[in-house]
């Protein structure tokens, strides 16, 4: 698997700042101007960021990135953690766009879910 070198940006900004960016993008799209999509993960405050990206979830991201497990089950074995709890955390990270899950043929007719992290680092930007 080829690893892509890139940063994932996390922004702590007010709701007004978020909507200003979204409105600007929508207006450009209405005018058929090409715009780079907003790929930032946005939080309204640091507390929400901390509650969402816990040390446990950051460790999951690191393990996926560096160990490149073939399945979430294999990741659970690597991390020595309960599979059911891990899959919940991986799904939360998937919803946030921090982890992708690729479905592949596994043993016999079963399909495996291979977790993928496609960035090298998280960059946090806090508006003041």
Residue pairs with C-beta under 8 A, 6 or more apart in sequence:
1 68
1 116
3 118
3 120
4 118
4 119
5 120
6 118
6 119
6 120
7 119
7 120
7 121
7 122
7 123
8 39
8 41
8 97
8 98
8 119
8 121
8 122
8 123
9 39
9 40
9 41
9 122
9 123
9 124
9 125
10 40
10 41
10 42
10 43
10 49
10 53
10 122
10 123
10 124
10 125
11 40
11 41
11 42
11 43
11 124
11 125
11 126
11 127
12 42
12 43
12 44
12 45
12 46
12 49
12 124
12 125
12 126
12 127
13 42
13 43
13 44
13 127
14 44
14 127
15 44
17 127
18 42
18 44
21 38
22 38
25 35
25 37
25 38
28 34
28 35
29 35
39 97
40 125
41 96
41 97
41 98
43 49
43 52
46 126
49 124
52 92
52 96
53 122
56 89
57 89
57 92
57 93
58 122
59 79
60 75
60 79
60 86
60 89
60 90
60 93
60 99
61 93
61 98
61 99
61 117
61 122
63 69
63 75
63 78
63 79
64 75
64 99
64 115
64 116
64 117
65 117
65 119
65 120
67 75
67 78
69 75
69 78
69 114
69 115
70 112
70 114
71 106
71 112
71 113
71 114
71 115
72 83
72 86
72 87
72 90
72 101
72 112
72 113
72 114
72 115
73 83
73 112
75 86
75 90
75 115
76 82
76 83
76 86
79 86
90 99
90 101
90 115
93 99
94 100
94 101
98 117
99 115
99 116
99 117
100 115
100 116
100 117
100 118
101 113
101 114
101 115
101 116
102 113
102 114
102 116
103 111
103 112
103 113
103 114
104 111
104 112
104 114
105 111
105 112
106 112
